[in-house]
């Protein structure tokens, strides 16, 4: 295995960990979201916290998908 291949696998593992970690934050927040009373007014929601957690997860997943696509392109014959 070349150094570039080893670095690519390490990058993939780290990106995967980022996506998993950000998903764990979603899971931790799930009971609070599901526990919101049905008659809650939207103004009472913690928009900043939701945006922060969802943004982190979206970025982690998008980065992982981009990396995976790049890696796949590099090994496919042209």
N, C-alpha and C positions, 0 to 999 in steps of 0.2 A: 504494500500500500504506500502510495506516495505521500509526501507531506501535505500536498494540496487536498488529497482525498481524506486524510486524517483530519485536517482542519475543517473540511466540509462536513464530516460526520459530527465533529464536536460542535460546530455551529448549529447543525440540525438538532442535536440533543439539547443544547441550550435554548434554542427557540421553542422547542417542544415544552421544555420545563416552564418557560415563560407563559405559554398558552395554558398549561395545566394550573399554574399558580394563579393566573388571573381568573380561571374558571372556578377555582376554590373560593375566591373572593365573592363570586356570584352565588355560589352555594351557601356561603356563610350569611349572605344578605337575604336569601330566599325566604326564611321564616318570617322576617320582618315585613317583607313585601306581601307575602301571602296572608299575614296577620292583620294587614290594614283593614279597618272596618269598611264595609261596602259603602257606607254613607260618608266616607272621608272626602273632604274637598281637595281638589288638586293643589290648591295653594299651600296645603299642609305637608306636601311631599318634600323630601330632601333632594331636590333636583341636582344640587352640586355633587352629593355623594353618588347618586345614580349615574350621573354623567361621568364622573371620575372612574368608577368601577367598570362601566360599560365601555368607555373609551379605551381603558387599559386593555380590556379583553379584545376589543375589536382590533386594536393595533397589534397585539400579540398574535392573534390569529392571522391577520393580513400579512404580517412579517413572515410568519411560518409558511404560509401558502406561497408567498413570493420566493422564499428560499427553496422550498421544495420544487417549485416550477423551474427555477434556475438550475438546480442540481439535475433535474430530469433532462433538461435541454442539453446539458453538458455530456450526458452519457448516451443520448440518442444519436444514432448515425444521421449524418446530414444528407 
